[in-house]
Amino acid sequence: MRTVLWGRRLLVPKAERRGAMRYPRFALFGLLMVAVIVAAGVLLTPWPGAGAGEDSDGDGYDDATETYLGTDPQDDCPDNQNDDAWPPDLAGANGKFGKHDGVINVLDMCELLPPHFGHREGEEDFEERRDLNADGINGTLDLAQLLPPMFGSTCPSGYVPPPAARSMREIAIDMDVTGNDARLTQGANTQNCARIDGTGTIDIDVLLSEPGVHADDGIRAWEFLLNYDPNVVSISAEDANFLLNQAAGGEFGAASDPLPDARNGSWRSGGRDEGGGYDPQPEPAGPHEVGPGVLTRITLSGVAQGTTALTLTKVGVMTAANGAIPVVTVSNAWVSVDEECVVPTPTPTPCPDSDGDLWCDEDDNCPAWPNLDQSLPPWVSDPTDDPDCDGFTSADEAEIGTDPWDHCANTPDANDEADDRWPSDFDDNQVVNVLDQGEVLPPHLGRSCANYANWEEEGYPRRDLVPDCVINVLDLGKVQAPYFGQNCSE
């Protein structure tokens, strides 16, 4: 059973909070709860080819993906055999297997089969033009896009982009396969940490948690990378005879990297239901694979003493209609060899807290004015670009000559400090009073940088509280209510 402790964040940089770690906002009463989230949560949106972004030509592939692939984002169909316009119309890519004909057929399929299949970004044989879902892999999800109903369609009128799929809650690694089955009819208590003794083995399941794939979507294909430390464990076998081949009439095709893993710690697993092969026919009528279930079972073998995380990346799941299924959360796991399996506890790195009010600067509405309850002083309605919440933006304070990161004088004694902090408090006594008002009343009122020769020499920029090169009623407003009578130290 997975144990998850939830809390709110406190003094932890945003980069470390994304995904697995969250911390409480307050340390009041001396509590700092370090929340260890075993399941690293990330939101996986549909790949660009599924229409996640703007699709100017309406061909089912957004503009960003077409730019990546090298096809024309403004053209949905080839005008001639040399016009590479529609991403799945691969025949003719790189001058091979004929020319672009606007029809999805076996020639296009050949562009994604071996020797082109299975290559990754950074490898010599990887080609962006064949990476239809723009995930850095020439793999299962690219090939599955060409299966029915895409197979046999023509552009532009013969192809209808797949409907938007409903998201799934979670894909998880389960370190205890007991009771798991193809459709998880018995349910599953996911375990996230397990031990291997010596060079023994352990089976793990990669599964779709409840409720899994929506009944109106069905699943056509999946693909992911399983990342691990090859100095601790190795992958010795895979059995994908589970969820994807449960519906009658399906034709399951395994599409994982060969074993043993030659990529040294980053192994690709994939499977697809070819459902009628390459014939231009839809998958047989009847139930598609839906709901929760096990995608694949993987056997790990011990290599040497140690503990390694098992993480899933490049996760993609495709509907029976070739649409992408968003996955809300990916939950990872750990495995140890010849030692107790303990999930590592992350050590929080304190983030900047300039005013010491126990709120990270990036989350604090007033990062340079301590306010534990995040309430604003009466003279502030919008703290945007006003880190010390003194009612003046950093840009204005730069013109006025006060400190944009300090809201108040250190002492109540007048004029005993070299620098000014609160623009409205001219004499630095922490209170706005009639003496401060006098600094913007006659004879100063009405003077401007255009009509007063000693504007700079006599410090008029300091009086210009609404920097516009003139002392006027706008500046006077900054020493009246709600500023007048206020004490910045309270």
Buried (B, 14 or more C-beta within 10 A) or exposed (E): EBEEEEBEBBBBBEEBBEBBBBBBBBBEEEEBBBBBBBBBBBEBEBBBBBBBBEBBBEBBBBBBBBEBBEBBBEBBBBEEEEBBBBBBBBBBBEEEBBBBBBBBBEBBBBBBEEEBBBBBEEEEEBBEBBBBBBBBBBBBBBBBBBBBBBBBBBBBEEBEBBEBBBBBBBBBBBBBBEEBBBBBEEEBEBBBBBBBEEEEBBBBBBBBBEBBBBEEBBBBBBBBBBBBBBBBBBBBEBEBBBBBBBBEEBBBBBBBBEBEBEBEBBBBBBBBBBBBEBEBEBBEEEEBBBBBBBBBBBBBBBBEEBBBBBBBBBBBBBBBBBBBBBBBBBBBBBBBBBEEBEBEEBEBEEBEBBBEBBBBBEBBBBBBBBBBEEEBBEBBEEBEEBBBBBBBBBEBBEBBEBBBBBBBBEEEEBEEEEEBBBBBBBBBBBBBBEBBBEBBEEEBBEBBBEEBEEBEEEEBBBBBBBBEEBBBEBBBEBBBEEBBEBEBEE
